[in-house]
Amino acid sequence: MSTRSLIDLRSDTVTQPTPSMRRAMAEAEVGDDVYGEDPTVLALESRVADLLGKEAALFVPSGTMANQIGIGLHAGPGDELICDARAHVYVWEAGGIARHWGVQARTINPHGGLITVDHLRDKIQPDNEHYVRTRLVCLENTHNRASGRVQPIDSVRAISGWAREHGLAMHLDGARLMNAVVASGVPARDWAAEFDTVSICFSKGLGAPVGSAIAGSADLMRQAHRLRKALGGGMRQAGIIAVGALHALEHHVDRIAEDHAHAQMIAQAIEQAPGLSLESGPVETNLVWIAVDPEVGTAREVADRLRELGVLVSALGPQILRAVTHLDCSRSQAEQAAEAISRVTAGMVRTA
Ligand SMILES: *Cc1c(COP(=O)(O)O)cnc(C)c1O
């Protein structure tokens, strides 16, 4: 079976552009964006700045580049950032913070993956020649590896107040910020107000084919242009893809609630499946991390069996699976997937 005929829950990046999004792309007005002449890119950047309550925003090819630029704006060689040990910027960006900027990370292992001020208090290095310079705190919302949990706004406010008191910058990896917005009812600009820079992905839950943005002060975004160029992210007639992001912001935000409801259906199925459990706590948004009890086999074995039942999930560790709901998973597909998951481990228990 080709992946196209399966219910693909490996990631929320697997979505296809909708027919109306494709039409908008075909008709997009474009220009050379490195010259600042692509009206569609400029429209998207101003839309994102407005959404996030920032002076300016910059369109970039990927969420990774948006985060790397955000970090490069605040820190350089001999500097340190503080983040959760399971943060995307630390784990899944190919060591970019060290490669590009010579920055190291001080990682924290909070129970459940969400950092509070108490985790941070003793993490700033003394101002002394022996130490790195602690420059910034990076948070992730929603937090992918913490089962897509929403970092509560009160804890974000407490952290940013503390960071400001200590002269630290704040960067938000908001790849799934709109999932946090829909799940919490807290507007995007209220989250963004607590950060100097915010990244947001259009190719995840929002369902655009390509692109992310970073937002911040006008001054920071001027510097961000140079970093984007240095990373090879200056794009030309990029309005063709930027319009997909504009379309997604217009049409795909409220519907994220459906993805969250579908993820709940998957979560319930996991509770019914012998040998499967929720790996990092309750599901709050569209990401479902699943622990596979070695008694029933490996994650790979369960994933292979699910594939035979028509459902694709990711095996992201020897005993860890991830299922992600998105725009291209309808309610009936979510029901089918939940049904398959609830019976996938039947008869799999290993006997010695
Ligand atoms: C996917 C993701 C990103 C960015 O990934 P790209 O594939 O580079 O767009 C950043 N942060 C988190 C939490 C993500 O899940």
The ligand as a Tripos MOL2 file, in Angstrom:
@<TRIPOS>MOLECULE
LIG
   15    15     1     0     0
SMALL
NO_CHARGES

@<TRIPOS>ATOM
      1 C1          8.6700   20.9260   13.3860 C.3       1 LIG1
      2 C2          9.1620   21.7780   14.4850 C.ar      1 LIG1
      3 C3         10.0230   22.8610   14.2420 C.ar      1 LIG1
      4 C4         10.5320   23.2520   12.8810 C.3       1 LIG1
      5 O1         10.7400   22.2670   12.0090 O.3       1 LIG1
      6 P1         10.9960   22.4630   10.4540 P.3       1 LIG1
      7 O2         10.8040   21.0860    9.9860 O.co2     1 LIG1
      8 O3         12.3830   22.9850   10.3260 O.co2     1 LIG1
      9 O4          9.9970   23.4270    9.9030 O.co2     1 LIG1
     10 C5         10.4030   23.6140   15.3100 C.ar      1 LIG1
     11 N1          9.9680   23.3580   16.5560 N.ar      1 LIG1
     12 C6          9.1290   22.3460   16.8220 C.ar      1 LIG1
     13 C7          8.6440   22.1510   18.2120 C.3       1 LIG1
     14 C8          8.6970   21.5160   15.8060 C.ar      1 LIG1
     15 O5          7.8770   20.4940   16.0910 O.3       1 LIG1
@<TRIPOS>BOND
     1     1     2 1
     2     2     3 ar
     3     2    14 ar
     4     3     4 1
     5     3    10 ar
     6     4     5 1
     7     5     6 1
     8     6     7 2
     9     6     8 1
    10     6     9 1
    11    10    11 ar
    12    11    12 ar
    13    12    13 1
    14    12    14 ar
    15    14    15 1
@<TRIPOS>SUBSTRUCTURE
     1 LIG1         1 GROUP 0 **** ****
